[in-house]
Amino acid sequence: MSFISRGFKGRRRDPGDPGRVPPGQYVTDDFPVLSAGPTPHTPLDEWTFSIVEGDERTTWTWDELRALPSETVNVDIHCVTRWSKLDTTWEGVSVDTLLEEAGAEAPYVLAFCDGGYTTNLPTEDVTGGKAWVAFGYDGEPLDPEHGGPARLLVPHLYFWKSAKWVRGLALREDDEPGFWETYGYHLYGDPWREQRYSGD
Amino acid sequence: MAGAAVLRRLTWVVATVEEVVEETPRVRTIVLDVPDWTGHRAGQHLDVRLTAEDGYRAEREYSIASAPGEPVAITVERLEDGEVSPYLTQELRVGDGIELRGPVGGYFVWDGEDAAPLLLVAGGSGVVPLRSMVRHHQRSGSATRVRLLYSSRTLDDVIYRMELDETGERVEVVYTLTRDHPAGWRGYARRVDPDLLAEVAWPVDDGARAFVCGPTSFVEAVAMSLVELGYAPARVKTERFGATGGR
């Protein structure tokens, strides 16, 4: 029933902990980059982050965001293009903190970014200590090509959900597909269920 | 743009290797017979899945090298520390089966319908999806003006060289060789830099659309230079692969 690739043995160089590497992924020590267009470079004095709910908008400047309590987290990340990177260290502000300050509540969020990129998530996947607006990586400011000055970090979903160059979250009643989701990628993106594409 | 997406379930099928073409010592094109292929657009990719006898699996994505309407083909560069690319370039042979699903992706695509000139910028094996666009342009008789700027280490590393030398005047191909070049070489012989791009890229006022594909550092540099030349970021589409990327 199951197809076998004649002569394929595999290198299995780093099987790692099977409990940490989702199906179809391989572990890399590098940090590959995938983005659809040029890397934006918004100056920090023009940068803001907003929580938007209907007509209400709560906005933080860069300094205001950095003045909020931040956390350092150690997480594994999984890209839909099949690399996983274990034990990555990030610094950021919990999305819980931002939503509490804004007093915003709705079933879904649509993250929006410089460059027009968007991605959709259920609010319960960015609350309860599961998501951050991250501005530090491995003890350094987050590099622009990896999403700096700040990106969303939602490590339990495929990494396209951790939107680079994030500028805010729009709270929504409906699960509006974001950029990659519109092009056939999965609406939710759970790596443990291999939800890569629509219908997976 | 939302309407462009085809949201349907992608299922794994067993394709058959019809032909292999050794493009360079490290790069091979694999032409496939894919059952129930729905067709693809220039620039899309597909997923390949290899399964060992004990059930161990490895999956990777590869850009589709052939034009819409042609048999599906992928072009694979062998990465010495790779897991899938050595199998595809050294073990796989005509008549073998190979599991795949696709096509995937709807952003880094060119359908050939727009009047704006096309700028294609390739670094190494990043030429693969751009070659699909060039072939699509040729086959469809598109009137779009096309320029391909293709950076390789040496002349021997140039993939599809004979084909690209014969595109005719509707597709201009400009090479640059970054490591070594033959005596009397008349192309560029340095890394793509802002000055080189300014010479090769369509003038900003032409409203060109740009597709850039290659290693991350290459794509970063080219995309930034195009924006500095005045290209609107939304008209510069990129696709990148990391040092150990499986493509």
Interface residues (C-beta under 8 A of the other chain):
Chain A: S2 F3 I4 S5 R6 G7 F8 K9 G10 R11 R12 R13 P23 G24 Y26 T28 D30 F31 P32 V33 L34 S35 A36 G37 P38 T39 P40 T81 R82 W83 G115 G116 E145 P177 F179 W180 T182 Y183 G184 Y197 S198 G199 D200
Chain B: M1 A2 A4 A5 V6 L7 R8 R9 L10 V14 R49 L50 T51 A52 E53 G55 Y56 R57 A58 E59 R60 E61 D81 G82 E83 Y87 E91 L92 D96 G97 I98 E99 V104 G105 G106 Y107 F108 T216 E220 A223 M224 L226 V227 P233 A234 V236 K237 T238 E239 R240 F241 G242 A243 T244 G245 G246
